[in-house]
Amino acid sequence: MRRGFKSTEFWINLVGMLGGFLLASMGDSTWSQLVGGVLAAVCGGSYTIGRSMVKGNEALGAARVETAIAMAKKLKAS
């Protein structure tokens, strides 16, 4: 798994967040400010949730491999 800043998901979400911040700060109407704020929040939140899921699945897979190795060693010893 690539580190966060090297992944394409990071850069896509960064562009979305920056676009949302720009829209919110430079928008003429209340609606553009609202949409920009929501866009920035959704991009940041979705990236955080996505990375958490990937890291959790990776840790679970590693734990399963370690358990399988330990069980194989026990079976071989007996």
PDB file with one MODEL, atoms N, CA, C and O in Angstrom:
MODEL        1
ATOM      1  N   MET A   1       0.848  -1.173   0.000  1.00  0.00           N
ATOM      2  CA  MET A   1       0.000   0.000   0.000  1.00  0.00           C
ATOM      3  C   MET A   1       0.897   1.242   0.000  1.00  0.00           C
ATOM      4  O   MET A   1       1.877   1.318   0.742  1.00  0.00           O
ATOM      5  N   ARG A   2       0.548   2.187  -0.828  1.00  0.00           N
ATOM      6  CA  ARG A   2       1.321   3.429  -0.901  1.00  0.00           C
ATOM      7  C   ARG A   2       1.024   4.305   0.306  1.00  0.00           C
ATOM      8  O   ARG A   2      -0.061   4.250   0.884  1.00  0.00           O
ATOM      9  N   ARG A   3       2.000   5.107   0.669  1.00  0.00           N
ATOM     10  CA  ARG A   3       1.776   6.077   1.729  1.00  0.00           C
ATOM     11  C   ARG A   3       0.743   7.088   1.247  1.00  0.00           C
ATOM     12  O   ARG A   3       0.581   7.292   0.044  1.00  0.00           O
ATOM     13  N   GLY A   4       0.056   7.712   2.174  1.00  0.00           N
ATOM     14  CA  GLY A   4      -1.056   8.595   1.852  1.00  0.00           C
ATOM     15  C   GLY A   4      -0.771   9.635   0.783  1.00  0.00           C
ATOM     16  O   GLY A   4      -1.532   9.751  -0.178  1.00  0.00           O
ATOM     17  N   PHE A   5       0.307  10.391   0.928  1.00  0.00           N
ATOM     18  CA  PHE A   5       0.562  11.479  -0.015  1.00  0.00           C
ATOM     19  C   PHE A   5       1.035  10.994  -1.379  1.00  0.00           C
ATOM     20  O   PHE A   5       1.103  11.785  -2.320  1.00  0.00           O
ATOM     21  N   LYS A   6       1.360   9.716  -1.505  1.00  0.00           N
ATOM     22  CA  LYS A   6       1.778   9.170  -2.797  1.00  0.00           C
ATOM     23  C   LYS A   6       0.617   8.526  -3.553  1.00  0.00           C
ATOM     24  O   LYS A   6       0.788   8.106  -4.697  1.00  0.00           O
ATOM     25  N   SER A   7      -0.544   8.443  -2.939  1.00  0.00           N
ATOM     26  CA  SER A   7      -1.677   7.770  -3.584  1.00  0.00           C
ATOM     27  C   SER A   7      -2.484   8.760  -4.432  1.00  0.00           C
ATOM     28  O   SER A   7      -2.531   9.956  -4.146  1.00  0.00           O
ATOM     29  N   THR A   8      -3.104   8.236  -5.458  1.00  0.00           N
ATOM     30  CA  THR A   8      -3.941   9.090  -6.306  1.00  0.00           C
ATOM     31  C   THR A   8      -5.182   9.558  -5.553  1.00  0.00           C
ATOM     32  O   THR A   8      -5.693  10.646  -5.816  1.00  0.00           O
ATOM     33  N   GLU A   9      -5.672   8.744  -4.616  1.00  0.00           N
ATOM     34  CA  GLU A   9      -6.838   9.147  -3.833  1.00  0.00           C
ATOM     35  C   GLU A   9      -6.550  10.420  -3.043  1.00  0.00           C
ATOM     36  O   GLU A   9      -7.408  11.295  -2.926  1.00  0.00           O
ATOM     37  N   PHE A  10      -5.351  10.514  -2.509  1.00  0.00           N
ATOM     38  CA  PHE A  10      -4.971  11.706  -1.756  1.00  0.00           C
ATOM     39  C   PHE A  10      -5.047  12.948  -2.632  1.00  0.00           C
ATOM     40  O   PHE A  10      -5.630  13.959  -2.242  1.00  0.00           O
ATOM     41  N   TRP A  11      -4.456  12.865  -3.814  1.00  0.00           N
ATOM     42  CA  TRP A  11      -4.402  14.032  -4.687  1.00  0.00           C
ATOM     43  C   TRP A  11      -5.780  14.408  -5.221  1.00  0.00           C
ATOM     44  O   TRP A  11      -6.096  15.592  -5.340  1.00  0.00           O
ATOM     45  N   ILE A  12      -6.599  13.416  -5.542  1.00  0.00           N
ATOM     46  CA  ILE A  12      -7.960  13.704  -6.005  1.00  0.00           C
ATOM     47  C   ILE A  12      -8.754  14.394  -4.904  1.00  0.00           C
ATOM     48  O   ILE A  12      -9.461  15.368  -5.161  1.00  0.00           O
ATOM     49  N   ASN A  13      -8.641  13.893  -3.683  1.00  0.00           N
ATOM     50  CA  ASN A  13      -9.368  14.508  -2.576  1.00  0.00           C
ATOM     51  C   ASN A  13      -8.813  15.878  -2.230  1.00  0.00           C
ATOM     52  O   ASN A  13      -9.569  16.773  -1.852  1.00  0.00           O
ATOM     53  N   LEU A  14      -7.506  16.057  -2.351  1.00  0.00           N
ATOM     54  CA  LEU A  14      -6.921  17.366  -2.088  1.00  0.00           C
ATOM     55  C   LEU A  14      -7.453  18.406  -3.072  1.00  0.00           C
ATOM     56  O   LEU A  14      -7.791  19.524  -2.683  1.00  0.00           O
ATOM     57  N   VAL A  15      -7.524  18.029  -4.350  1.00  0.00           N
ATOM     58  CA  VAL A  15      -8.068  18.944  -5.360  1.00  0.00           C
ATOM     59  C   VAL A  15      -9.533  19.273  -5.040  1.00  0.00           C
ATOM     60  O   VAL A  15      -9.949  20.427  -5.141  1.00  0.00           O
ATOM     61  N   GLY A  16     -10.307  18.258  -4.656  1.00  0.00           N
ATOM     62  CA  GLY A  16     -11.706  18.498  -4.296  1.00  0.00           C
ATOM     63  C   GLY A  16     -11.843  19.403  -3.083  1.00  0.00           C
ATOM     64  O   GLY A  16     -12.695  20.291  -3.053  1.00  0.00           O
ATOM     65  N   MET A  17     -11.001  19.173  -2.085  1.00  0.00           N
ATOM     66  CA  MET A  17     -11.059  20.021  -0.887  1.00  0.00           C
ATOM     67  C   MET A  17     -10.662  21.458  -1.202  1.00  0.00           C
ATOM     68  O   MET A  17     -11.314  22.403  -0.760  1.00  0.00           O
ATOM     69  N   LEU A  18      -9.585  21.614  -1.971  1.00  0.00           N
ATOM     70  CA  LEU A  18      -9.162  22.973  -2.320  1.00  0.00           C
ATOM     71  C   LEU A  18     -10.212  23.679  -3.175  1.00  0.00           C
ATOM     72  O   LEU A  18     -10.462  24.873  -3.008  1.00  0.00           O
ATOM     73  N   GLY A  19     -10.823  22.926  -4.094  1.00  0.00           N
ATOM     74  CA  GLY A  19     -11.904  23.506  -4.887  1.00  0.00           C
ATOM     75  C   GLY A  19     -13.069  23.934  -4.016  1.00  0.00           C
ATOM     76  O   GLY A  19     -13.654  24.995  -4.230  1.00  0.00           O
ATOM     77  N   GLY A  20     -13.404  23.113  -3.038  1.00  0.00           N
ATOM     78  CA  GLY A  20     -14.482  23.468  -2.112  1.00  0.00           C
ATOM     79  C   GLY A  20     -14.148  24.691  -1.290  1.00  0.00           C
ATOM     80  O   GLY A  20     -14.992  25.568  -1.105  1.00  0.00           O
ATOM     81  N   PHE A  21     -12.907  24.760  -0.788  1.00  0.00           N
ATOM     82  CA  PHE A  21     -12.493  25.926  -0.013  1.00  0.00           C
ATOM     83  C   PHE A  21     -12.514  27.200  -0.862  1.00  0.00           C
ATOM     84  O   PHE A  21     -12.948  28.258  -0.405  1.00  0.00           O
ATOM     85  N   LEU A  22     -12.039  27.078  -2.102  1.00  0.00           N
ATOM     86  CA  LEU A  22     -12.057  28.256  -2.986  1.00  0.00           C
ATOM     87  C   LEU A  22     -13.480  28.702  -3.288  1.00  0.00           C
ATOM     88  O   LEU A  22     -13.789  29.894  -3.262  1.00  0.00           O
ATOM     89  N   LEU A  23     -14.342  27.730  -3.574  1.00  0.00           N
ATOM     90  CA  LEU A  23     -15.735  28.061  -3.854  1.00  0.00           C
ATOM     91  C   LEU A  23     -16.391  28.703  -2.642  1.00  0.00           C
ATOM     92  O   LEU A  23     -17.144  29.668  -2.774  1.00  0.00           O
ATOM     93  N   ALA A  24     -16.105  28.167  -1.465  1.00  0.00           N
ATOM     94  CA  ALA A  24     -16.708  28.714  -0.250  1.00  0.00           C
ATOM     95  C   ALA A  24     -16.172  30.116   0.071  1.00  0.00           C
ATOM     96  O   ALA A  24     -16.925  30.978   0.523  1.00  0.00           O
ATOM     97  N   SER A  25     -14.896  30.338  -0.159  1.00  0.00           N
ATOM     98  CA  SER A  25     -14.322  31.633   0.213  1.00  0.00           C
ATOM     99  C   SER A  25     -14.529  32.712  -0.842  1.00  0.00           C
ATOM    100  O   SER A  25     -14.599  33.895  -0.509  1.00  0.00           O
ATOM    101  N   MET A  26     -14.628  32.317  -2.114  1.00  0.00           N
ATOM    102  CA  MET A  26     -14.768  33.311  -3.176  1.00  0.00           C
ATOM    103  C   MET A  26     -16.161  33.361  -3.778  1.00  0.00           C
ATOM    104  O   MET A  26     -16.428  34.150  -4.684  1.00  0.00           O
ATOM    105  N   GLY A  27     -17.047  32.517  -3.270  1.00  0.00           N
ATOM    106  CA  GLY A  27     -18.393  32.481  -3.824  1.00  0.00           C
ATOM    107  C   GLY A  27     -19.172  33.754  -3.553  1.00  0.00           C
ATOM    108  O   GLY A  27     -19.050  34.361  -2.488  1.00  0.00           O
ATOM    109  N   ASP A  28     -19.977  34.151  -4.536  1.00  0.00           N
ATOM    110  CA  ASP A  28     -20.764  35.375  -4.394  1.00  0.00           C
ATOM    111  C   ASP A  28     -22.024  35.148  -3.574  1.00  0.00           C
ATOM    112  O   ASP A  28     -22.463  36.028  -2.833  1.00  0.00           O
ATOM    113  N   SER A  29     -22.592  33.974  -3.713  1.00  0.00           N
ATOM    114  CA  SER A  29     -23.878  33.735  -3.055  1.00  0.00           C
ATOM    115  C   SER A  29     -23.713  32.808  -1.854  1.00  0.00           C
ATOM    116  O   SER A  29     -22.681  32.163  -1.669  1.00  0.00           O
ATOM    117  N   THR A  30     -24.746  32.771  -1.068  1.00  0.00           N
ATOM    118  CA  THR A  30     -24.763  31.876   0.086  1.00  0.00           C
ATOM    119  C   THR A  30     -24.719  30.424  -0.360  1.00  0.00           C
ATOM    120  O   THR A  30     -24.103  29.581   0.292  1.00  0.00           O
ATOM    121  N   TRP A  31     -25.386  30.136  -1.489  1.00  0.00           N
ATOM    122  CA  TRP A  31     -25.422  28.764  -1.991  1.00  0.00           C
ATOM    123  C   TRP A  31     -24.043  28.272  -2.392  1.00  0.00           C
ATOM    124  O   TRP A  31     -23.686  27.131  -2.098  1.00  0.00           O
ATOM    125  N   SER A  32     -23.272  29.103  -3.051  1.00  0.00           N
ATOM    126  CA  SER A  32     -21.928  28.678  -3.455  1.00  0.00           C
ATOM    127  C   SER A  32     -21.038  28.473  -2.232  1.00  0.00           C
ATOM    128  O   SER A  32     -20.198  27.573  -2.221  1.00  0.00           O
ATOM    129  N   GLN A  33     -21.213  29.288  -1.218  1.00  0.00           N
ATOM    130  CA  GLN A  33     -20.452  29.099   0.008  1.00  0.00           C
ATOM    131  C   GLN A  33     -20.846  27.803   0.706  1.00  0.00           C
ATOM    132  O   GLN A  33     -19.993  27.083   1.224  1.00  0.00           O
ATOM    133  N   LEU A  34     -22.134  27.513   0.715  1.00  0.00           N
ATOM    134  CA  LEU A  34     -22.627  26.282   1.333  1.00  0.00           C
ATOM    135  C   LEU A  34     -22.138  25.048   0.567  1.00  0.00           C
ATOM    136  O   LEU A  34     -21.651  24.089   1.166  1.00  0.00           O
ATOM    137  N   VAL A  35     -22.270  25.085  -0.753  1.00  0.00           N
ATOM    138  CA  VAL A  35     -21.842  23.951  -1.576  1.00  0.00           C
ATOM    139  C   VAL A  35     -20.331  23.752  -1.454  1.00  0.00           C
ATOM    140  O   VAL A  35     -19.870  22.614  -1.372  1.00  0.00           O
ATOM    141  N   GLY A  36     -19.569  24.817  -1.441  1.00  0.00           N
ATOM    142  CA  GLY A  36     -18.116  24.713  -1.291  1.00  0.00           C
ATOM    143  C   GLY A  36     -17.721  24.105   0.044  1.00  0.00           C
ATOM    144  O   GLY A  36     -16.819  23.269   0.107  1.00  0.00           O
ATOM    145  N   GLY A  37     -18.387  24.517   1.103  1.00  0.00           N
ATOM    146  CA  GLY A  37     -18.107  23.940   2.420  1.00  0.00           C
ATOM    147  C   GLY A  37     -18.454  22.467   2.486  1.00  0.00           C
ATOM    148  O   GLY A  37     -17.707  21.671   3.056  1.00  0.00           O
ATOM    149  N   VAL A  38     -19.583  22.105   1.906  1.00  0.00           N
ATOM    150  CA  VAL A  38     -19.995  20.700   1.894  1.00  0.00           C
ATOM    151  C   VAL A  38     -19.019  19.874   1.052  1.00  0.00           C
ATOM    152  O   VAL A  38     -18.635  18.774   1.450  1.00  0.00           O
ATOM    153  N   LEU A  39     -18.620  20.395  -0.099  1.00  0.00           N
ATOM    154  CA  LEU A  39     -17.668  19.692  -0.965  1.00  0.00           C
ATOM    155  C   LEU A  39     -16.358  19.437  -0.234  1.00  0.00           C
ATOM    156  O   LEU A  39     -15.831  18.325  -0.284  1.00  0.00           O
ATOM    157  N   ALA A  40     -15.832  20.435   0.436  1.00  0.00           N
ATOM    158  CA  ALA A  40     -14.575  20.277   1.168  1.00  0.00           C
ATOM    159  C   ALA A  40     -14.722  19.250   2.292  1.00  0.00           C
ATOM    160  O   ALA A  40     -13.835  18.421   2.494  1.00  0.00           O
ATOM    161  N   ALA A  41     -15.825  19.303   3.013  1.00  0.00           N
ATOM    162  CA  ALA A  41     -16.042  18.366   4.116  1.00  0.00           C
ATOM    163  C   ALA A  41     -16.210  16.934   3.622  1.00  0.00           C
ATOM    164  O   ALA A  41     -15.660  16.003   4.210  1.00  0.00           O
ATOM    165  N   VAL A  42     -16.962  16.759   2.551  1.00  0.00           N
ATOM    166  CA  VAL A  42     -17.194  15.410   2.014  1.00  0.00           C
ATOM    167  C   VAL A  42     -15.892  14.816   1.480  1.00  0.00           C
ATOM    168  O   VAL A  42     -15.614  13.638   1.704  1.00  0.00           O
ATOM    169  N   CYS A  43     -15.102  15.611   0.783  1.00  0.00           N
ATOM    170  CA  CYS A  43     -13.829  15.106   0.251  1.00  0.00           C
ATOM    171  C   CYS A  43     -12.887  14.696   1.386  1.00  0.00           C
ATOM    172  O   CYS A  43     -12.286  13.623   1.333  1.00  0.00           O
ATOM    173  N   GLY A  44     -12.758  15.518   2.381  1.00  0.00           N
ATOM    174  CA  GLY A  44     -11.884  15.189   3.511  1.00  0.00           C
ATOM    175  C   GLY A  44     -12.371  13.985   4.280  1.00  0.00           C
ATOM    176  O   GLY A  44     -11.581  13.110   4.637  1.00  0.00           O
ATOM    177  N   GLY A  45     -13.662  13.931   4.537  1.00  0.00           N
ATOM    178  CA  GLY A  45     -14.221  12.806   5.278  1.00  0.00           C
ATOM    179  C   GLY A  45     -14.142  11.498   4.523  1.00  0.00           C
ATOM    180  O   GLY A  45     -13.832  10.459   5.106  1.00  0.00           O
ATOM    181  N   SER A  46     -14.420  11.539   3.229  1.00  0.00           N
ATOM    182  CA  SER A  46     -14.379  10.302   2.448  1.00  0.00           C
ATOM    183  C   SER A  46     -12.954   9.762   2.347  1.00  0.00           C
ATOM    184  O   SER A  46     -12.750   8.548   2.353  1.00  0.00           O
ATOM    185  N   TYR A  47     -11.989  10.637   2.256  1.00  0.00           N
ATOM    186  CA  TYR A  47     -10.594  10.180   2.211  1.00  0.00           C
ATOM    187  C   TYR A  47     -10.204   9.523   3.530  1.00  0.00           C
ATOM    188  O   TYR A  47      -9.576   8.464   3.542  1.00  0.00           O
ATOM    189  N   THR A  48     -10.576  10.148   4.628  1.00  0.00           N
ATOM    190  CA  THR A  48     -10.248   9.596   5.944  1.00  0.00           C
ATOM    191  C   THR A  48     -10.898   8.242   6.151  1.00  0.00           C
ATOM    192  O   THR A  48     -10.246   7.312   6.626  1.00  0.00           O
ATOM    193  N   ILE A  49     -12.154   8.114   5.810  1.00  0.00           N
ATOM    194  CA  ILE A  49     -12.861   6.843   5.974  1.00  0.00           C
ATOM    195  C   ILE A  49     -12.257   5.780   5.054  1.00  0.00           C
ATOM    196  O   ILE A  49     -12.045   4.644   5.479  1.00  0.00           O
ATOM    197  N   GLY A  50     -11.983   6.135   3.817  1.00  0.00           N
ATOM    198  CA  GLY A  50     -11.408   5.187   2.874  1.00  0.00           C
ATOM    199  C   GLY A  50     -10.057   4.664   3.323  1.00  0.00           C
ATOM    200  O   GLY A  50      -9.808   3.460   3.256  1.00  0.00           O
ATOM    201  N   ARG A  51      -9.179   5.546   3.780  1.00  0.00           N
ATOM    202  CA  ARG A  51      -7.862   5.115   4.251  1.00  0.00           C
ATOM    203  C   ARG A  51      -7.983   4.248   5.502  1.00  0.00           C
ATOM    204  O   ARG A  51      -7.232   3.286   5.661  1.00  0.00           O
ATOM    205  N   SER A  52      -8.906   4.576   6.376  1.00  0.00           N
ATOM    206  CA  SER A  52      -9.113   3.768   7.579  1.00  0.00           C
ATOM    207  C   SER A  52      -9.562   2.359   7.220  1.00  0.00           C
ATOM    208  O   SER A  52      -9.109   1.386   7.823  1.00  0.00           O
ATOM    209  N   MET A  53     -10.446   2.249   6.244  1.00  0.00           N
ATOM    210  CA  MET A  53     -10.920   0.930   5.827  1.00  0.00           C
ATOM    211  C   MET A  53      -9.786   0.116   5.210  1.00  0.00           C
ATOM    212  O   MET A  53      -9.657  -1.076   5.488  1.00  0.00           O
ATOM    213  N   VAL A  54      -8.976   0.741   4.387  1.00  0.00           N
ATOM    214  CA  VAL A  54      -7.873   0.037   3.741  1.00  0.00           C
ATOM    215  C   VAL A  54      -6.858  -0.436   4.784  1.00  0.00           C
ATOM    216  O   VAL A  54      -6.409  -1.581   4.743  1.00  0.00           O
ATOM    217  N   LYS A  55      -6.505   0.436   5.705  1.00  0.00           N
ATOM    218  CA  LYS A  55      -5.532   0.060   6.729  1.00  0.00           C
ATOM    219  C   LYS A  55      -6.089  -1.020   7.645  1.00  0.00           C
ATOM    220  O   LYS A  55      -5.349  -1.912   8.061  1.00  0.00           O
ATOM    221  N   GLY A  56      -7.368  -0.959   7.966  1.00  0.00           N
ATOM    222  CA  GLY A  56      -7.988  -1.986   8.796  1.00  0.00           C
ATOM    223  C   GLY A  56      -7.986  -3.337   8.112  1.00  0.00           C
ATOM    224  O   GLY A  56      -7.681  -4.351   8.738  1.00  0.00           O
ATOM    225  N   ASN A  57      -8.324  -3.360   6.831  1.00  0.00           N
ATOM    226  CA  ASN A  57      -8.310  -4.620   6.084  1.00  0.00           C
ATOM    227  C   ASN A  57      -6.899  -5.171   5.947  1.00  0.00           C
ATOM    228  O   ASN A  57      -6.696  -6.384   5.989  1.00  0.00           O
ATOM    229  N   GLU A  58      -5.933  -4.290   5.784  1.00  0.00           N
ATOM    230  CA  GLU A  58      -4.549  -4.735   5.687  1.00  0.00           C
ATOM    231  C   GLU A  58      -4.090  -5.355   7.010  1.00  0.00           C
ATOM    232  O   GLU A  58      -3.426  -6.392   7.010  1.00  0.00           O
ATOM    233  N   ALA A  59      -4.434  -4.738   8.115  1.00  0.00           N
ATOM    234  CA  ALA A  59      -4.059  -5.273   9.427  1.00  0.00           C
ATOM    235  C   ALA A  59      -4.750  -6.605   9.691  1.00  0.00           C
ATOM    236  O   ALA A  59      -4.141  -7.522  10.241  1.00  0.00           O
ATOM    237  N   LEU A  60      -6.016  -6.716   9.303  1.00  0.00           N
ATOM    238  CA  LEU A  60      -6.748  -7.965   9.478  1.00  0.00           C
ATOM    239  C   LEU A  60      -6.113  -9.088   8.649  1.00  0.00           C
ATOM    240  O   LEU A  60      -5.976 -10.212   9.131  1.00  0.00           O
ATOM    241  N   GLY A  61      -5.735  -8.793   7.435  1.00  0.00           N
ATOM    242  CA  GLY A  61      -5.072  -9.785   6.584  1.00  0.00           C
ATOM    243  C   GLY A  61      -3.751 -10.238   7.172  1.00  0.00           C
ATOM    244  O   GLY A  61      -3.437 -11.428   7.152  1.00  0.00           O
ATOM    245  N   ALA A  62      -2.973  -9.301   7.695  1.00  0.00           N
ATOM    246  CA  ALA A  62      -1.690  -9.648   8.301  1.00  0.00           C
ATOM    247  C   ALA A  62      -1.896 -10.523   9.538  1.00  0.00           C
ATOM    248  O   ALA A  62      -1.139 -11.466   9.768  1.00  0.00           O
ATOM    249  N   ALA A  63      -2.911 -10.210  10.326  1.00  0.00           N
ATOM    250  CA  ALA A  63      -3.201 -11.022  11.514  1.00  0.00           C
ATOM    251  C   ALA A  63      -3.620 -12.435  11.122  1.00  0.00           C
ATOM    252  O   ALA A  63      -3.246 -13.400  11.788  1.00  0.00           O
ATOM    253  N   ARG A  64      -4.384 -12.560  10.058  1.00  0.00           N
ATOM    254  CA  ARG A  64      -4.801 -13.883   9.601  1.00  0.00           C
ATOM    255  C   ARG A  64      -3.608 -14.705   9.113  1.00  0.00           C
ATOM    256  O   ARG A  64      -3.533 -15.908   9.364  1.00  0.00           O
ATOM    257  N   VAL A  65      -2.690 -14.061   8.424  1.00  0.00           N
ATOM    258  CA  VAL A  65      -1.491 -14.764   7.955  1.00  0.00           C
ATOM    259  C   VAL A  65      -0.659 -15.230   9.143  1.00  0.00           C
ATOM    260  O   VAL A  65      -0.190 -16.369   9.160  1.00  0.00           O
ATOM    261  N   GLU A  66      -0.472 -14.370  10.128  1.00  0.00           N
ATOM    262  CA  GLU A  66       0.299 -14.750  11.315  1.00  0.00           C
ATOM    263  C   GLU A  66      -0.366 -15.909  12.052  1.00  0.00           C
ATOM    264  O   GLU A  66       0.321 -16.821  12.512  1.00  0.00           O
ATOM    265  N   THR A  67      -1.680 -15.887  12.170  1.00  0.00           N
ATOM    266  CA  THR A  67      -2.403 -16.971  12.826  1.00  0.00           C
ATOM    267  C   THR A  67      -2.247 -18.274  12.057  1.00  0.00           C
ATOM    268  O   THR A  67      -2.052 -19.329  12.660  1.00  0.00           O
ATOM    269  N   ALA A  68      -2.328 -18.213  10.747  1.00  0.00           N
ATOM    270  CA  ALA A  68      -2.168 -19.416   9.932  1.00  0.00           C
ATOM    271  C   ALA A  68      -0.769 -19.992  10.071  1.00  0.00           C
ATOM    272  O   ALA A  68      -0.605 -21.210  10.131  1.00  0.00           O
ATOM    273  N   ILE A  69       0.226 -19.143  10.123  1.00  0.00           N
ATOM    274  CA  ILE A  69       1.607 -19.611  10.295  1.00  0.00           C
ATOM    275  C   ILE A  69       1.773 -20.269  11.655  1.00  0.00           C
ATOM    276  O   ILE A  69       2.383 -21.333  11.761  1.00  0.00           O
ATOM    277  N   ALA A  70       1.231 -19.642  12.700  1.00  0.00           N
ATOM    278  CA  ALA A  70       1.330 -20.213  14.050  1.00  0.00           C
ATOM    279  C   ALA A  70       0.628 -21.562  14.130  1.00  0.00           C
ATOM    280  O   ALA A  70       1.144 -22.491  14.751  1.00  0.00           O
ATOM    281  N   MET A  71      -0.548 -21.682  13.505  1.00  0.00           N
ATOM    282  CA  MET A  71      -1.280 -22.951  13.521  1.00  0.00           C
ATOM    283  C   MET A  71      -0.518 -24.022  12.746  1.00  0.00           C
ATOM    284  O   MET A  71      -0.496 -25.181  13.162  1.00  0.00           O
ATOM    285  N   ALA A  72       0.093 -23.663  11.649  1.00  0.00           N
ATOM    286  CA  ALA A  72       0.865 -24.621  10.855  1.00  0.00           C
ATOM    287  C   ALA A  72       2.074 -25.121  11.649  1.00  0.00           C
ATOM    288  O   ALA A  72       2.424 -26.299  11.580  1.00  0.00           O
ATOM    289  N   LYS A  73       2.706 -24.221  12.401  1.00  0.00           N
ATOM    290  CA  LYS A  73       3.844 -24.630  13.229  1.00  0.00           C
ATOM    291  C   LYS A  73       3.412 -25.595  14.332  1.00  0.00           C
ATOM    292  O   LYS A  73       4.119 -26.557  14.632  1.00  0.00           O
ATOM    293  N   LYS A  74       2.232 -25.332  14.944  1.00  0.00           N
ATOM    294  CA  LYS A  74       1.705 -26.229  15.980  1.00  0.00           C
ATOM    295  C   LYS A  74       1.398 -27.606  15.403  1.00  0.00           C
ATOM    296  O   LYS A  74       1.715 -28.623  16.019  1.00  0.00           O
ATOM    297  N   LEU A  75       0.790 -27.642  14.235  1.00  0.00           N
ATOM    298  CA  LEU A  75       0.462 -28.922  13.606  1.00  0.00           C
ATOM    299  C   LEU A  75       1.720 -29.700  13.241  1.00  0.00           C
ATOM    300  O   LEU A  75       1.758 -30.924  13.370  1.00  0.00           O
ATOM    301  N   LYS A  76       2.730 -29.002  12.794  1.00  0.00           N
ATOM    302  CA  LYS A  76       3.975 -29.651  12.398  1.00  0.00           C
ATOM    303  C   LYS A  76       4.697 -30.204  13.625  1.00  0.00           C
ATOM    304  O   LYS A  76       5.317 -31.265  13.557  1.00  0.00           O
ATOM    305  N   ALA A  77       4.618 -29.486  14.744  1.00  0.00           N
ATOM    306  CA  ALA A  77       5.296 -29.908  15.971  1.00  0.00           C
ATOM    307  C   ALA A  77       4.623 -31.128  16.597  1.00  0.00           C
ATOM    308  O   ALA A  77       5.290 -31.909  17.275  1.00  0.00           O
ATOM    309  N   SER A  78       3.327 -31.308  16.389  1.00  0.00           N
ATOM    310  CA  SER A  78       2.636 -32.429  17.031  1.00  0.00           C
ATOM    311  C   SER A  78       2.527 -33.643  16.166  1.00  0.00           C
ATOM    312  O   SER A  78       1.967 -34.654  16.590  1.00  0.00           O
TER     313      SER A  78
ENDMDL
END
